Amino acid sequence: MTLTSPSRQGVPIRLTDERWLHIVEEHSELAGSLELVLDAIEFTDTVFEGRAGEKLASKKQPDDRHLVVVYREVNPNDGFVITAFLTRRLYSLEKRRRLWP
C-alpha cells in the first residue's frame, strides 16, 4: 500500500510500505504513528533544506520533541519519503537553510 500527503509546495509525497517498515525498524518509537508522519508533511511547521536535495519537514509534538520527515520532491507531481524520526535537537536543523515559511 502507498499513501500520499501533499507537501507545503503542493507536491504529493508517497509513503510506501517499504519506507514505513524502514522507519519503524530504525525508529520504533514511531510505530503506530503513521498518521502523524503524513500530517507532518502536509501541516509542517518548518521545511529545511537537506544536504543532498532532500527536504526536512519539522512538526512540533505535544511532548516538546519534533517529528522530522525527510523527503524528496522528484518533480511537481511526485515525491517520496526517505525516513522520519523524533528529535529534541531542533537547533541542528535550524543551521540549515529554511525553505518554508
Secondary structure, 3 states (H helix, E strand, C coil): CEEEEECCCCCEEEEEHHHHHHHHHHCHHHCCCHHHHHHHHHCCCEEEECCCCCEEEEEECCCCCEEEEEEEEEECCEEEEEEEEEECCHHHHHCCCEEEC
